[in-house]
Amino acid sequence: MTTMQAAPLSSQTAISSGTARIEVLGRPFDRSDEILTPDALQFLTELHHRFASSRHERLAERQRRRYEIGNGRDPKFREDTRAIREDDSWRVAGAGPGLEDRRVEITGPTDPKMTVNAMNSGAQVWLADQEDATSPTWRNVIGGQLSLFDAIRGRLEYTSPEGKQYRVTAERTPTIVMRPRGWHLVEKHLRFVDAQGRAGAASGSLVDFGLYAFHNAEELVARGRGPYFYIAKIESSEEAKLWDDIFTYTEQALGLAHGTIRATVLIETLPAAFEMEEILYVMRDHIAGLNAGRWDYIFSIIKNYRGRGARFVLPDRSEVTMTVPFMRAYTELLVKTCHKRGAHAIGGMSAFIPNRRDPEVTARAEEKVRADKHREANDGFDGTWVAHPDLIPVARAEFDAVLGRRPNQVDRQRDDVDVTAAQLLDVRIGRDITEAGVRDNVSVGIRYIEAWLRGLGAVALDNLMEDAATAEISRSQIWQWIHQDQSTAEGTPITREWVAALVRETVDGFARFEGDRFDDAAELFADVALGDDFPTFLTVPAYSRYLVDA
């Protein structure tokens, strides 16, 4: 165990942290000491000393709001912030260097192979994902930081176990926008001990953000870009303000000009959809735009309304498309809000992916993605996400057709859009729950969790790219269908007993292999989908039970 006691970073930024410290509980491995340096641990200590208690307050507020929604109090546009929304004079900082043109962004985890592939992809931006596309094993968390450290300095190389060599060869590499873990996640391989001696797991958000900023901010600025972040799972402007305070402190501590750090906030929770302008306002010195995080947004709808009756029950996941009423209202409002304030509106990721060994699958994926990106570009989005390099030309063609040589279309105001609270909550789709939909949720949920337990955070299943968010949809739908006494279109009641039998049948049908985690995955899936209680995130119990080193 390594301990680092806090000391002032500079006379300009220091406040007394007494004997507060970060203790390293995770096992060391090759080059981990290059990330977990004494100075980096000191910086993490300062971040926790200053901001950990505010994080706990914000999480408690989340719980309170979720309880209110569950008991019949629908979210609405806030009266206490009406003046912010009605003041047409303010604008956000907008794009930093290298973020002016974001028409195609590739997303993916930060292991060395995927980092090289992303840097060679030809996309304008790479979302370097330490969150939903990363299984937060200790090696993935710190190894991802090493990959980014090397990639930023132009020296990343990787040799696979089969001997294949990977290196960055692109003349122009994407601008990196790193996504730290959300506020709800912890890093149990690092322990924060406060000045009073109280100890607890470190914040995953502060660890991911702090290590990346500390090691790379100055280097990124020197190379003509900057320390940029995707901020996940925000539920209120107060949570956004906490991030803004962290950015301001970090700039002071690291000697950066105010506003050097830029964030893109994912609007992927229902409460946040009602506070888009407020989020932009409190982060206005540091924010570049908002992103429509579609899969987590669907999960958030289910989570918040899971006990509110049959009218809030969604059909098969495949039927919850971007054109259903509540998703249409949410994305239209996002574009209008961003452009009104000078921010970029970034679209979401279609889950369809090509298969280089199956031309028919590839053609179908390209058709689906083309339609999705055509809609986004024509709705006013300034860019979009893809999960596979082969889809970059497809997405780019749709945005090129609308943007031409312009880097974005922020100047396109959507004055024709007027979204009400009722429209954001209109979850009527009029489609059925099918037995195939139930079986798909069980199969995808178990297979994704199995891969996650082996350290894989982004997994291609049935020609779709699955991550933690889509697994959350799978298990939360099952929970809601059971507790709202739903039946399939074929007439089968969706009961705990029936789904438990499907879990056993599904696992029995898998081709097993040495080292697989199907038994653990099935047990966890049953816990989070079939239990009386509803864990707010499946990754929380999964992480504590399976990914924390003894």
Residue pairs with C-beta under 8 A, 6 or more apart in sequence:
1 23
1 24
1 25
2 23
2 24
2 36
2 41
3 21
3 22
3 23
3 24
4 21
4 22
4 23
4 24
4 38
4 41
4 42
4 45
5 19
5 20
5 21
5 45
6 17
6 18
6 19
6 20
6 21
6 42
6 45
6 46
6 49
7 42
8 14
9 42
9 43
9 46
9 253
10 253
10 255
12 252
13 46
13 249
13 252
13 253
14 46
15 49
15 50
16 195
17 45
17 46
17 49
17 195
18 195
19 193
19 195
19 197
20 45
20 48
20 49
20 192
20 193
20 194
20 195
21 45
21 192
21 193
22 41
22 44
22 45
22 48
22 190
22 191
22 192
22 193
22 202
23 190
23 191
23 192
23 193
23 199
24 36
24 41
24 189
24 190
25 188
25 189
25 190
25 191
25 549
26 32
26 138
26 142
26 189
26 190
26 549
27 138
27 549
29 139
29 142
29 143
31 146
32 142
32 146
34 146
34 149
35 142
35 145
35 146
35 149
35 211
35 215
36 142
39 214
40 210
40 211
40 214
40 215
43 210
43 214
43 253
44 190
44 192
44 202
44 206
44 207
44 210
44 211
44 214
45 192
46 253
47 206
47 209
47 210
47 246
47 249
47 250
48 192
48 194
48 202
48 203
48 206
49 194
49 195
50 249
51 206
51 242
51 245
51 246
51 249
52 192
52 194
52 203
52 206
54 242
54 245
55 183
55 203
55 205
55 206
55 242
58 183
58 236
58 238
58 239
58 242
59 183
59 184
61 236
61 238
62 184
62 235
62 236
62 239
65 75
65 235
65 236
65 271
66 303
66 304
66 536
69 75
69 270
69 304
69 305
69 308
70 304
70 305
70 306
70 307
70 308
72 308
74 421
74 425
75 270
75 271
75 274
75 421
75 425
76 274
76 421
77 85
77 274
77 421
78 274
78 275
78 278
81 237
81 275
81 277
81 278
84 90
84 277
84 278
84 281
85 277
85 278
88 340
90 281
90 284
90 341
91 284
91 341
91 342
92 280
92 283
92 284
92 287
92 288
92 341
92 342
92 343
93 259
93 262
93 284
93 285
93 286
93 287
93 288
94 288
94 289
94 342
94 343
94 344
94 410
95 102
95 262
95 288
95 289
95 344
95 408
96 225
96 226
96 228
96 260
96 262
96 288
97 224
97 225
97 226
98 175
98 224
98 225
98 226
98 228
99 125
99 175
99 177
99 228
99 262
99 288
99 344
100 407
100 408
101 124
101 383
101 407
101 408
102 124
102 125
102 289
102 344
102 346
102 382
102 383
102 408
103 124
103 382
103 383
103 384
103 395
103 396
103 399
103 400
103 403
103 407
103 408
104 123
104 124
104 125
104 383
104 384
104 386
104 392
104 395
104 396
104 399
105 123
105 124
105 125
105 126
105 127
105 174
105 177
105 346
105 383
105 384
105 385
105 386
106 118
106 121
106 123
106 125
106 126
106 127
106 174
106 385
106 386
106 387
106 388
106 389
106 392
107 126
107 127
107 129
107 133
107 349
107 385
107 386
107 387
108 114
108 117
108 118
108 126
108 127
108 128
108 129
108 133
108 387
108 458
109 129
109 133
109 134
109 140
109 144
109 457
109 458
110 128
110 129
110 130
110 134
110 140
110 143
110 144
110 145
110 147
110 148
111 140
111 143
111 144
111 147
112 143
112 147
112 156
112 158
112 166
113 158
113 160
113 166
115 128
115 147
115 148
115 151
115 156
115 158
116 151
116 156
116 157
116 158
116 166
116 167
116 168
117 166
117 389
118 126
118 128
118 174
119 126
119 151
119 156
119 168
119 170
119 173
119 174
120 168
120 169
120 170
120 173
120 389
121 170
121 174
121 389
121 392
122 170
122 389
122 392
123 174
123 386
123 389
123 392
124 174
124 175
124 383
125 174
125 175
125 176
125 177
125 383
126 173
126 174
126 175
126 176
126 177
127 177
127 178
127 179
127 230
127 385
128 144
128 148
128 176
128 177
128 178
128 179
129 179
129 230
129 457
129 458
130 136
130 141
130 144
130 178
130 179
130 180
130 181
130 208
131 179
131 180
131 181
131 182
131 208
131 230
131 232
131 468
132 232
132 296
132 457
132 467
132 468
132 469
133 457
133 458
133 467
133 468
134 140
134 141
134 144
134 457
134 458
135 451
135 452
135 453
135 454
135 455
135 456
135 457
135 547
136 181
136 185
136 187
136 204
136 457
136 539
136 543
136 547
137 455
137 547
138 189
138 547
138 549
139 455
140 455
140 457
141 187
141 189
141 207
141 208
145 211
145 212
145 215
147 156
148 176
148 178
148 212
148 216
149 215
149 216
150 156
150 157
151 168
151 173
151 176
152 176
152 216
152 219
152 220
152 223
153 219
154 168
156 167
156 168
157 165
157 166
157 167
158 165
158 166
158 167
159 165
159 166
160 166
175 225
175 228
176 220
176 225
176 228
177 228
177 229
177 230
177 264
178 208
178 209
178 212
178 228
178 229
178 230
179 229
179 230
179 231
179 232
180 204
180 205
180 207
180 208
180 209
180 212
180 229
180 231
180 232
181 187
181 204
181 205
181 207
181 208
181 232
182 204
182 205
182 232
182 233
183 203
183 205
183 233
183 239
184 233
184 536
184 537
184 540
185 203
185 204
185 205
185 537
185 539
185 540
185 543
186 200
186 201
186 202
186 203
186 204
186 543
187 201
187 202
187 203
187 204
187 207
188 201
188 202
188 543
188 544
188 548
189 548
189 549
190 201
190 202
190 207
191 199
191 200
191 201
191 202
192 199
192 200
192 201
192 202
192 203
193 199
206 246
209 229
209 246
210 250
212 227
212 229
213 227
213 250
213 254
213 261
214 254
216 227
217 226
217 227
217 250
217 254
217 256
217 260
217 261
218 254
218 255
218 256
220 226
220 227
220 228
221 227
221 256
221 260
226 260
226 261
226 262
227 256
227 260
227 261
227 262
228 261
228 262
228 263
228 264
228 288
229 261
229 262
229 263
229 264
230 263
230 264
230 265
230 266
230 291
231 240
231 243
231 263
231 264
231 265
231 266
232 266
232 268
232 293
232 296
233 266
233 268
233 269
233 296
234 240
234 243
234 265
234 266
234 267
234 268
234 269
234 272
234 279
235 269
235 271
235 272
236 271
236 272
236 275
237 275
237 278
237 279
237 281
237 282
240 265
240 278
240 279
240 282
240 283
241 282
241 283
243 263
243 283
244 282
244 283
244 285
244 286
247 261
247 263
247 283
247 286
248 258
248 285
248 286
250 256
250 261
251 257
251 258
251 259
251 260
251 261
258 285
259 285
259 286
261 286
262 286
262 287
262 288
263 283
263 286
263 287
263 288
264 287
264 288
264 289
264 290
264 291
264 344
264 346
265 272
265 279
265 283
265 287
265 289
265 290
265 291
266 290
266 291
266 293
266 296
267 273
267 276
267 279
267 290
267 291
267 292
267 293
267 297
267 330
267 334
268 291
268 292
268 293
268 294
268 295
268 296
268 297
268 300
268 469
269 296
269 297
269 300
270 297
270 300
270 301
270 304
270 424
271 300
271 304
272 279
273 297
273 330
273 333
273 334
273 424
274 421
274 424
276 290
276 333
276 334
276 337
276 338
277 337
277 340
277 341
279 287
279 290
280 287
280 290
280 337
280 338
280 341
280 343
281 341
284 341
287 343
288 343
288 344
289 338
289 343
289 344
289 345
289 346
289 382
290 334
290 337
290 338
290 343
290 344
290 345
290 346
291 345
291 346
291 347
291 348
291 385
292 330
292 331
292 334
292 345
292 346
292 347
292 348
292 381
293 348
293 469
294 322
294 327
294 348
294 349
295 348
295 349
295 351
295 467
295 469
295 470
295 472
295 473
296 469
296 472
297 327
297 330
298 314
298 317
298 320
298 327
298 473
299 469
299 472
299 473
299 476
301 312
301 314
301 326
301 427
302 314
302 473
302 476
302 477
302 480
303 476
303 534
303 536
305 312
305 427
306 312
306 476
306 479
306 480
306 483
306 484
306 534
307 483
307 484
309 484
310 484
310 485
310 486
311 427
311 428
312 427
313 433
313 480
313 481
313 484
313 486
314 320
314 427
314 429
314 477
314 480
315 429
315 431
315 432
315 433
315 437
316 431
316 432
316 433
316 434
316 436
316 437
316 440
317 437
317 440
317 441
317 470
317 473
317 474
317 477
318 437
318 440
319 429
319 431
319 437
320 327
320 429
321 327
322 328
322 331
322 348
322 372
322 375
323 375
324 427
324 429
325 423
325 426
325 427
325 428
325 429
326 423
326 424
326 425
326 426
326 427
329 419
329 420
329 423
329 424
329 426
330 419
330 424
331 347
331 376
331 379
332 379
332 414
332 417
332 419
333 417
333 419
333 424
334 345
335 345
335 379
335 380
335 381
335 414
335 417
336 380
336 413
336 414
336 415
336 417
336 419
337 343
338 344
338 345
338 382
338 410
339 345
339 380
339 409
339 410
339 411
339 412
339 413
339 414
340 413
342 410
343 410
344 382
344 383
344 408
344 410
345 380
345 381
345 382
346 381
346 382
346 383
346 384
346 385
347 372
347 373
347 376
347 381
347 383
347 384
347 385
348 384
348 385
349 384
349 385
349 386
349 387
349 465
350 368
350 369
350 372
350 373
350 386
351 387
351 464
351 465
351 466
351 470
352 364
352 365
352 368
352 369
352 463
352 464
352 465
353 365
353 387
353 388
353 391
353 460
353 463
353 464
353 465
354 361
354 362
354 365
354 366
354 388
354 390
354 391
355 361
355 362
355 365
355 463
356 362
356 390
361 463
362 390
364 463
365 391
365 463
366 391
366 394
369 386
369 391
369 394
369 395
370 394
370 397
370 398
372 384
373 384
373 394
373 395
373 398
373 399
374 398
376 384
376 398
377 384
377 398
377 399
377 401
377 402
377 403
378 402
380 409
380 412
380 414
382 408
382 409
382 410
383 399
383 408
384 395
384 399
386 392
386 394
386 395
387 458
387 465
388 465
402 409
403 409
432 488
432 489
433 481
433 486
433 487
433 488
433 489
433 494
434 488
434 489
434 490
435 488
435 489
435 490
435 492
437 488
438 478
438 481
438 488
438 494
438 499
438 502
439 502
439 506
440 462
440 474
441 473
441 474
441 475
441 477
441 478
442 474
442 478
442 499
442 502
442 503
442 506
442 525
443 506
444 461
444 462
444 466
444 470
444 471
444 474
445 471
445 474
445 475
445 478
445 525
445 529
446 503
446 506
446 507
446 518
446 521
446 522
446 525
447 459
447 461
447 466
447 510
447 521
448 459
448 461
448 466
448 467
448 468
448 470
448 471
448 474
449 471
449 517
449 520
449 521
449 524
449 525
449 538
449 542
450 516
450 517
450 518
450 520
450 521
451 459
452 459
452 468
452 471
452 539
452 542
453 517
453 520
453 521
453 524
453 542
453 546
453 547
454 515
454 516
454 517
457 467
457 468
458 465
458 466
458 467
459 465
459 466
459 467
460 466
464 470
468 538
468 539
471 538
472 537
472 538
474 529
475 525
475 528
475 529
475 538
476 529
476 534
478 494
478 499
478 529
478 530
479 528
479 529
479 530
479 531
479 534
480 486
481 494
482 494
482 495
482 496
482 499
482 530
485 493
486 493
486 494
487 493
487 494
488 494
492 498
496 530
499 529
499 530
500 526
500 530
503 522
503 525
503 526
503 530
504 522
506 522
507 518
507 519
507 522
510 516
510 518
512 518
517 546
520 546
524 538
524 541
524 542
524 545
524 546
527 535
527 541
528 534
528 535
528 538
528 541
535 541
